[in-house]
Structure formats: C-alpha cells, structure tokens
Amino acid sequence: IAKKQVKVSSIFELLKKFYYRYDTITEGIGIDRMTANLSLALPHITDAFKGTDQEAVTMAQYLLHKEGLFLGSSSAMNCVGAVKMARKLGPGHTIVTVLCDSGQRALSKLYNEDFLQKRGLNLPKSIDSSLDFVS
C-alpha cells in the first residue's frame, strides 16, 4: 500500500522520516497530524509519493475529458499517485486507488480558472491521451 501525499506534506515527510508543512488546494492532504486511520495503516504503507497541485488540476481535467469522470481533487491526486506507483512497479502489476470525491464540491476551486490562476495554477488548454504531465 502506498499513500499519496501532495508535495511535500508533513505526513509524507513522517513516512520518509522528515517533517515539513505544505499548503495545498486539496483539502485534507498536507495535514500534519496523525489520524487514527493513518495510524492503523502505517505498518502497511511501503512508500509515499509527492504530487503537485498542478498535477491534480491537470489529472482532474484529463479524467473529465478522457474518461468522463467528474472528480474532486482528492480523487485526482490519488490518480496521480497511482500513475507514479505504476511507473515505479512497471508492467505486470495491478494498481488500485480510491475515487473518493466528486467534482461537485470542487467547482469553486479545482474547476474555477480565476481561483487557480491566483495560486499560479492553470487549467490545461488541451488534453491529449498522454499522462506525461505526471512527473
């Protein structure tokens, strides 16, 4: 099990044996406290991945336009992590993630061009079939 964390959250750093606070547009990611659920999962987590807000924004647009999935930022960030895990493991593995939120509650942030631009983020001008936007 790998936990997806935004670039560079405290929990990510705890998992990597370091502490740092990072703010993000994805609510609930980047928190710097140990929750009961995470505490129970920690012995099973083998890796953690960094992801950026821009990767989440672009992934949300990719999933909307290529897959017809209207998802929130947590789901988009989970998919960014799934792509990174798939690249790390290589062919022949099954990757599972959770699509835990819809885009309905994300209209004022994740799908709002003015909000994103004020934070230095951009909606992609076009979406191709490549996942090259995931670093």
Salt bridges, closest charged atoms under 4 A:
GLU27 OE2 - LYS109 NZ 2.78
ASP32 OD2 - ARG21 NE 3.94
ASP47 OD1 - LYS16 NZ 3.00
ASP47 OD2 - LYS88 NZ 2.14
GLU55 OE1 - LYS84 NZ 3.45
